[in-house]
Each structure stands twice: as C-alpha cells, then as structure tokens.
Amino acid sequence: MSQWFSEYLRAQRAAHESIPLEAVIELAGRLRTALREDRQIFVFGNGGSAANASHFATDIGKGASDKLKKRFRIFCLNDNVSWMTALANDYSYEDVFSGQLQNFARPGDLVLGISVSGNSPNCVKAMAWAKQNGLITAALVGGKGGRMAEIAEQVITIRDTHYGRVEDAQMTICHLLCYAFLENPALAD
C-alpha cells in the first residue's frame, strides 16, 4: 500500500507541475478585464468539476471580492438545482448549462468550463453556444483536451487523464486565480 500512495503522490506532483503558469496568468487577465468592464462570469462542470466550479465561484465572488474596490459578478451554473432539473427534464441534460446562458449571458461575458475529459455533452454545448454568441470562452481540461479544447478561445490543459489528479490540479488553478486577487488587490486596478 505504501508504494501505491507514493506513486500516486509522485503522479500528483507531475500533474501540478504541468500547470502552464503563463496560461493561468492570461486567464487572470481575462478575469481582471471582466471585473473592470462589469462583465458577468459563468462557470460550470460535472461531478468533481461541478464542485470545483462552485468552490471557485464562492472564492472569487466572496473571498477575492471582499478585498477589492469592485466585486466580481460570478455565477456557477451548477448551483441552481431546480433550474438544472427543469431544463434536463423538459429538454435534455445537454441543455442544463446552455439553457441558463440563454437567459443570462451577454456578448463579452466570460465563460469558464471545467472538465477532465473535455467531452461532456452539456459542457460542450454550453461552450459552443457561448462562442457563437460572442462570449469569451476558457476551458480547464485534462490531457485528452476533448471538444471543449477545440472550441474554447483559451485552454488550460493538465497533462494527465486521471480524474482525481486533474481535478486537484484544476482546483489549484482556481485557487491561484482567487488568491492572486485576494492577496494582491492592486492586480484588479
């Protein structure tokens, strides 16, 4: 068992080391632009990525915003269960994110999709809808990239396909983005 844990941690370090810092800095710039221009930020994902999306929205919307002169306008599309289930029931599960974007999103808003596979039909459909309707699109994906990586304007890829390791590295990216503003409020100016 000790060998398995050691190997897992070695692979986790490699996943974290694959985080492309320049791309994270670029995404921080997109967040800063959204903040300055009073744009809405939408974030979404499935499973563990849904939890990461919700966590990120809380960290940016409350934590980072508490330290800034202006507040981030961020909304996690996973957090309205009644809306998601209505869209899934009345249309299809593929529509749970794009259906919400149709009501709230405007050209110039920022969409951040989080997925290990990059191929979840609901995430792909939302990313495609966002791009077709003039939103800025970014995706955090695992090593296979998937359709989301083909659609998004900015892609941050973790070079691993293991769901747990990729989700951990993606959450690290989310924390980097949040704490950049929380611990350095001047970055928002």
Residue pairs with C-beta under 8 A, 6 or more apart in sequence:
8 165
11 160
11 162
11 165
12 165
12 168
12 169
14 159
14 160
15 158
15 159
15 160
15 162
15 165
15 166
15 168
15 169
16 168
16 169
16 172
18 157
18 158
18 159
18 160
18 169
19 156
19 158
19 169
19 172
19 173
19 176
20 156
20 157
23 154
23 155
23 156
24 156
24 173
24 176
24 177
26 154
27 112
27 138
27 154
27 156
27 173
27 177
28 176
28 177
28 180
28 181
28 187
30 110
30 136
30 138
30 154
31 41
31 60
31 72
31 110
31 177
31 181
32 181
32 187
32 188
33 39
34 40
34 41
34 72
34 73
34 109
34 110
34 136
35 68
35 70
35 72
35 188
36 70
36 188
37 108
38 70
38 73
39 73
39 106
39 108
39 109
39 110
40 73
40 74
40 75
40 104
40 105
40 106
40 109
40 110
41 60
41 72
41 73
41 74
41 75
41 109
41 110
41 111
41 112
42 74
42 75
42 76
42 77
42 100
42 101
42 104
42 105
42 109
42 110
42 111
42 112
42 130
42 135
43 53
43 56
43 57
43 74
43 75
43 76
43 77
43 111
43 112
43 113
43 114
44 50
44 53
44 76
44 77
44 78
44 97
44 111
44 112
44 113
44 114
44 122
44 123
44 126
45 52
45 53
45 78
45 113
45 114
45 115
45 120
45 123
46 115
46 120
46 122
46 123
47 163
48 116
48 163
48 164
48 167
49 114
49 115
49 116
49 167
49 170
50 78
52 114
52 167
52 170
52 171
52 174
53 76
53 77
53 78
53 112
53 114
54 76
54 78
54 79
55 171
55 174
56 74
56 76
56 112
56 114
56 171
56 174
56 177
56 178
57 74
57 75
57 76
57 79
59 174
59 175
59 178
59 182
60 72
60 74
60 177
60 178
60 181
61 71
61 72
61 73
61 74
63 178
63 182
64 72
64 178
64 179
64 181
64 182
65 71
65 72
66 182
67 181
67 182
67 183
67 185
68 181
68 185
68 188
69 185
69 188
69 189
70 188
75 104
77 84
77 96
77 97
77 100
77 101
77 126
78 84
80 100
83 99
83 100
84 96
84 100
87 95
87 96
87 99
87 100
88 95
88 96
91 99
93 121
93 122
94 121
94 122
94 125
95 122
95 125
96 122
97 122
97 123
97 125
97 126
98 122
98 125
98 126
98 128
98 129
101 111
101 126
101 129
101 130
101 133
101 135
102 129
105 111
105 130
105 133
105 135
106 135
107 133
107 134
107 135
108 134
108 135
108 136
109 135
109 136
110 135
110 136
110 138
111 126
111 127
111 130
111 135
111 136
111 137
111 138
112 138
112 139
112 140
113 123
113 126
113 127
113 137
113 138
113 139
113 140
113 148
113 152
114 139
114 140
114 170
115 123
115 139
115 140
115 141
115 142
115 146
115 148
116 141
116 142
116 161
116 163
116 166
116 167
116 170
117 141
117 142
117 144
117 146
118 124
118 139
118 141
118 142
118 144
118 145
118 146
118 147
118 148
118 149
119 144
119 146
119 147
119 148
123 148
124 146
124 147
124 148
124 151
127 137
127 139
127 147
127 148
127 151
127 152
128 151
130 137
131 137
131 151
131 152
131 153
136 153
137 151
137 152
137 153
137 154
138 152
138 153
138 154
138 155
138 156
139 148
139 149
139 151
139 152
139 154
139 155
139 156
140 156
140 158
140 170
140 173
141 148
141 149
141 155
141 156
141 157
141 158
142 157
142 158
142 160
142 161
142 163
142 166
143 157
143 158
143 159
143 160
143 161
143 166
144 161
145 155
145 157
148 155
149 155
149 157
156 173
158 165
158 166
158 169
158 170
160 166
160 169
180 187
181 187
181 188
